[in-house]
Amino acid sequence: MLEIKNLHVRVEDQAILKGVDLTLNRGELHAIMGRNGSGKSTLSYVLAGKEDYEVTEGEILFEGENLLEMEPDERAAAGVFLAFQYPIEIPGVSTMTFLKAAMNAQRKARGESELSTPEFMKAVKEASGLLEFKQDMLKRALNVGFSGGEKKRAEILQMALLAPKLCILDETDSGLDIDALKVVAEGVNKLHGPERTMLIITHYQRLLNYIVPDIVHVFSDGRVVETGDKSLALELEAKGYAEFETTDAA
């Protein structure tokens, strides 16, 4: 589903990614682990099409298409979803209004008819029940006054409604207590399936106690320096990242 080949990325004249190669097959769940500054989040932003990230070399193919030639909204319509480490607040826009606008924008981009209000409400009710999302949160301004756990649950709800093919979760465990972490992880597990590929970015193994990856990659100095199964995450937890660091790491 996703092929990343020799990807090099600069931000403000500083090289961040220095030759990333990754292949994610349909239905797989991959985890990327590494220290702060290793390039994990940069990769997620480049996949989503965030501005100011200059790709200087390499390519990204999503279902055989050149992802780098697509605008961010085109990537979203094609099925790429990014859950942010720190979801932004949008005062004055209810969560319900935001979700309906996002769903209908993607449907329009794909040439599909927009959902009617009853159709949308039915979809939200079903997704909210699956993810234990409180209905009253839908009336509140998006992420305004939400706890860390509520913000992450709101993003998982977006993911459920938009039904992307590729889900990228950038440190979704950041700022969560153990109860919120379990709820979010349960939602991710319910949404993972044979037609949906997931890329989980995290510092810590604790998230992977609840979301079990098929493949784990270690990032250091903008490269993948080790790949293994879920036991690699346990090894990192026990030994730390030092033995995986590249010799020229900053």
C-alpha positions in Angstrom: 0.0 0.0 0.0 2.8 2.5 0.9 6.3 2.5 -0.4 8.9 5.0 0.8 12.1 4.9 -1.2 15.3 6.7 -0.2 13.4 9.7 1.2 15.5 12.7 2.1 13.8 15.8 3.7 15.0 19.2 4.7 13.4 21.8 7.0 14.8 25.3 6.9 18.1 24.1 5.3 18.5 21.3 7.9 18.5 17.7 6.8 16.0 15.7 8.9 15.3 12.5 6.9 18.4 11.0 5.4 17.4 8.1 3.3 14.3 6.4 4.7 13.1 3.2 3.1 9.8 1.6 4.3 7.2 -0.7 2.8 3.8 -1.1 4.5 1.6 -3.8 3.0 -2.2 -3.6 3.2 -3.6 -4.5 6.6 -0.3 -4.3 8.4 0.3 -2.3 11.6 3.8 -0.8 11.8 5.3 1.0 14.8 8.2 3.6 14.5 10.1 4.2 17.7 13.0 6.6 18.4 14.4 9.5 20.4 13.1 13.0 20.1 14.6 14.6 16.9 15.2 11.2 15.2 12.8 12.2 12.4 9.6 10.2 13.3 7.2 13.1 13.3 8.8 14.6 10.2 7.9 11.5 8.3 4.3 11.7 9.4 4.1 15.4 8.3 5.6 14.6 4.9 3.1 11.8 4.4 0.3 14.2 5.2 1.7 17.0 3.0 2.5 19.6 5.6 4.1 22.7 4.2 7.8 23.7 4.7 9.0 20.2 4.5 11.2 20.0 1.4 11.7 16.6 -0.2 15.1 16.7 -1.8 15.4 13.1 -2.9 13.4 9.9 -3.0 9.7 9.0 -3.6 6.6 7.9 -1.8 4.1 5.7 -3.6 0.6 5.2 -2.1 -1.3 2.5 -3.9 1.1 2.9 -6.8 0.4 6.7 -7.1 3.0 9.4 -6.4 1.9 10.8 -3.1 4.3 13.8 -3.3 2.4 15.1 -6.3 -0.9 15.3 -4.3 -2.1 18.3 -2.3 -2.9 17.6 1.4 -6.7 17.5 0.6 -6.1 15.1 -2.3 -4.1 12.8 0.0 -6.9 12.9 2.5 -9.5 12.1 -0.1 -7.4 9.2 -1.4 -7.4 7.7 2.1 -4.5 9.1 4.1 -5.3 10.2 7.7 -2.9 11.8 10.3 -3.8 11.9 14.0 -1.7 14.7 15.5 0.4 14.6 18.6 -1.2 17.8 19.7 -4.7 18.2 18.1 -5.5 21.9 17.5 -8.4 23.7 19.0 -11.0 25.4 16.8 -13.1 27.9 18.8 -16.6 28.6 17.4 -16.8 25.3 15.4 -18.6 22.5 17.0 -17.1 19.0 16.8 -20.3 17.9 15.0 -20.1 20.7 12.4 -16.4 19.9 11.8 -17.0 16.2 11.3 -19.8 16.7 8.9 -17.8 19.2 6.8 -14.8 16.9 6.7 -16.8 13.9 5.7 -18.7 15.7 2.9 -15.6 17.4 1.6 -14.0 14.1 1.1 -17.1 12.6 -0.4 -17.3 15.5 -2.9 -13.6 15.1 -3.8 -14.3 11.4 -4.6 -17.3 12.3 -6.7 -19.8 10.9 -4.1 -23.0 12.6 -2.9 -22.9 14.5 0.4 -24.5 12.8 3.4 -27.9 14.1 4.5 -28.2 15.1 8.1 -30.0 11.9 9.1 -27.4 9.8 7.3 -24.6 11.7 9.1 -26.3 11.5 12.5 -26.6 7.7 12.0 -23.0 7.3 11.1 -21.9 9.4 14.1 -24.1 7.5 16.5 -22.7 4.1 15.3 -19.1 5.3 15.5 -19.6 7.0 18.9 -21.0 3.8 20.3 -18.1 1.7 19.0 -15.5 4.1 20.5 -17.3 5.0 23.8 -17.4 8.7 22.7 -19.8 10.8 24.7 -22.5 12.4 22.6 -22.4 15.7 24.5 -18.8 16.3 23.3 -20.1 16.6 19.8 -21.8 19.9 20.7 -18.6 21.4 22.1 -16.2 23.5 20.1 -13.6 21.2 18.5 -11.0 20.3 21.2 -11.7 23.4 23.2 -11.5 22.5 26.8 -11.0 18.9 26.0 -8.7 16.8 28.1 -5.8 15.1 26.5 -7.7 11.9 26.4 -10.8 13.6 24.9 -8.8 15.2 22.1 -7.3 11.8 21.1 -10.7 10.1 21.3 -12.1 12.9 19.0 -9.4 12.1 16.5 -10.1 8.4 16.6 -13.8 9.3 16.0 -12.7 11.3 13.0 -10.7 8.3 11.8 -13.8 6.0 12.2 -16.0 8.3 10.2 -13.6 9.2 7.4 -12.6 5.5 7.0 -9.1 6.1 5.7 -7.0 3.4 4.1 -3.7 4.5 5.7 -3.8 5.8 9.3 -0.8 7.6 10.8 -0.9 8.2 14.5 1.8 10.6 15.6 2.6 9.9 19.3 -1.1 9.4 20.1 -0.2 8.3 23.6 1.3 11.7 24.4 -0.4 13.2 27.5 -2.6 10.3 28.2 -3.1 8.6 31.5 -3.4 4.9 31.6 -7.2 4.8 31.4 -7.4 7.2 28.5 -4.6 5.2 26.8 -6.6 2.0 27.1 -9.7 3.6 25.6 -7.8 5.1 22.7 -5.9 1.9 22.0 -9.2 -0.1 22.1 -10.6 2.3 19.5 -7.5 1.9 17.2 -7.7 -1.9 17.5 -11.4 -1.9 16.6 -10.7 0.2 13.5 -7.7 -1.9 12.3 -8.5 -4.5 9.7 -7.3 -6.3 6.6 -8.0 -3.4 4.4 -6.6 -0.7 6.6 -2.9 -0.1 7.2 -1.6 1.7 10.3 1.6 3.5 11.2 2.0 4.2 14.9 4.7 6.6 16.0 5.7 6.5 19.6 8.6 7.0 22.1 7.5 4.3 24.5 6.7 0.6 24.5 3.7 1.1 26.8 1.4 2.0 23.9 2.4 -1.3 22.2 1.2 -3.2 25.2 -2.3 -2.4 23.9 -1.8 -1.9 20.2 0.4 -4.9 19.1 2.4 -4.1 15.9 3.3 -6.5 13.2 6.6 -4.8 12.5 8.7 -2.3 14.6 11.2 0.1 13.1 13.8 2.1 15.1 14.6 5.6 13.8 17.9 7.3 14.5 19.3 10.4 12.9 16.7 10.4 10.1 17.1 6.8 9.1 15.6 3.4 9.9 18.4 1.6 11.7 16.7 -1.5 12.9 13.5 -3.5 12.0 12.0 -6.4 13.8 8.9 -7.9 15.3 7.1 -6.8 18.5 9.9 -8.1 20.6 12.1 -5.3 19.4 9.9 -2.8 21.3 10.5 -4.8 24.5 14.2 -4.7 23.8 14.1 -1.0 23.4 12.2 -0.6 26.7 14.8 -2.7 28.5 18.0 -1.3 26.9 17.1 2.1 25.5 18.1 3.5 22.2 21.9 3.9 22.6 22.9 0.7 20.9 20.8 1.6 17.9 22.2 5.1 17.4 24.0 5.7 14.1 27.6 6.8 14.4 26.9 10.2 12.9 23.8 10.9 14.9 23.7 14.4 16.3 
